[in-house]
Amino acid sequence: MKILMLSQKSTMSLIITLSIFLFLINTAAGSSFKLHQSADSAVSTSTIILYHPAKSFGSDFYYNVYLNDSIVYSTEWGTADTVSVKASKEYIIRAKTGRKETFPIQIEKGKTYYIRCGTKRHFLISRPSFELVEKDVAEKELIKIKNSKD
């Protein structure tokens, strides 16, 4: 088994090429998956995938998800969004629906983070919730989202 070693520049070029390829495929397929590309692509990046599982509890409770001060995703059951971010930085994922819910996350270079956006009940009030999910669990949920759109 051969191991392919790439320089940092080659790795960045590969990530950008794959991102563009995935964007074009998803756009052509009419997928609900969207790609936001950072304006400064030359900086080392990581990926955050935000998703709201298909038909989960409180799935008709929608809210905007902010990454620091920018809206990056609007929850709706069975949707996902991919955001490229600068690595080696702390971000705050948050939502405000009456009470601000925050989820701090330290981003490391080259990693992909899967964040499940959901709803939690607090007495009679629904509130946004965020959960960092393992890759294998998230991928299964993302496949269900994709299959529910077909």
Secondary structure as UniProt FT lines:
FT   HELIX           8..29
FT   STRAND          34..36
FT   TURN            41..42
FT   STRAND          45..52
FT   TURN            54..55
FT   TURN            57..60
FT   STRAND          64..67
FT   TURN            68..69
FT   STRAND          70..74
FT   TURN            77..78
FT   STRAND          79..86
FT   STRAND          89..96
FT   STRAND          100..107
FT   TURN            109..110
FT   STRAND          112..122
FT   TURN            123..124
FT   STRAND          125..133
FT   HELIX           135..149
//
